[in-house]
Amino acid sequence: MKSKLLKVLAIAAVAAFGFGIASAQEAAPAPEAANQTAADAAKKKPGEPEKIAGKSLMDMWKAGGMTMYPLALCAIACISLAIVNGISMRSKKFAVPADVNELKKLLNEKNIDGAIEYCEKHPTPFTNILGAGLSRVNDKEIDWEAIEVAMEESSMQEMASPYVMVNYLALIASISPMLGLFGTVTGMVKAFNTIAAEGAGSAQKLADNISEALITTATGMMVGIPAMLGYFIFKNQYGKVVSGLSSVVGDVLYVFKMSSKYGPQDLGLDAVEAPAKK
């Protein structure tokens, strides 16, 4: 999981770097554009208001100051975590249907050693949880309480790692607005320092300082709001995955209990799988 996250972060960082270069090239005026601007200025009639050129993305980045860099890292991490959680939060990845059917067959035949061996060869959260419970079975008797306790312990360990990645989204959602607020404070401090040093007449410097404050605030909200939205989406998905996995484990354990008490049961798996083989 961590290696996948590092790969996605590296890809996102390269993409962000390329986007920054493209923005810088876009911000730099071409010689033809500069000549055209000079020509337009020469043709300008007296008294005609000047046209205000819009700021490019790179200009806004520079106006935001140093706070934009940690905000950019938060944005990259938010996108990367969304991709990683979207890939990992799939129910089939936690409990493969083929593994469920095969273990039902083995436990229905009371082949405990074969079931444990199958769990070791096909590691998934489902097989790891079930294998931990089956490892508590001994030759003398089947202690169902010990099996269930072992499964609960294993399930807590197996499901802790995916939820950590979901929690990181909540962390980014909390940090990003705070970073934006930090940029707001530093921008307003610069504005008041400008007023103290040069008076209120230096409108351009005041506008730059206030622009820094507002841009960082907006950027922090632009990163924090999607991160919080993603957190709640993946948190709900995580809850569905956990409840579904618990239901599957309980179903397989029920088959094992019934076969232990009353012998092999008719599972109907062959009838279900027959059309799929055609």
C-alpha angles and dihedrals in degrees: 000000000000092000091052091050091050091051092050091046090051092050091047092048092051090048091050091048091051090047090052092052091049091049091050091051090048091050093051109086116235118235091247091052091049091051090048091051091051091049092050090050090053091051092049112121120230111266093017111132116248119249112243112224115226120242118251124224090260091052090054090047091054091045090055092063128207094329089074091071098063088041089054090052089051090051092050091048091048093053092044093049091048090054094045093048092045090055097042099041096077120122094217090058092057096043117019109207092222090055091049093052094045093050091047089056093047095047092043086059090045090242095150096161091051091049092051091048091049091051091052093050095046106042114193130136089264096050092042092053094045092044091053090055095045090052088068092061114106134187096254102055144338111251102201093186092055090048092052093047091051090050092050091050092048093046091055090053095044096048096043096077098056092048091054089064090051091050091055088066089057089050092053090046089056098041099046098063089044090054089048090051089050089055089048092054094047091048093051091046089055090048093054091045088054091051091048093049103037105012129240092298094082094088097164095057091044090051091051092051094047090045089056090052095049096042094053091047092051092045092051090053092045089056099037099049097055090043091055091045091050091048093058093043094052092040090058090045089051091053091052091049093049094048091046092049091048090052092050093048091048091050093053091045089052090055089052092050094049093048091048092053104033105017129249114348131211102256096175092221095131091055091051095046096044097081091047091059094057 
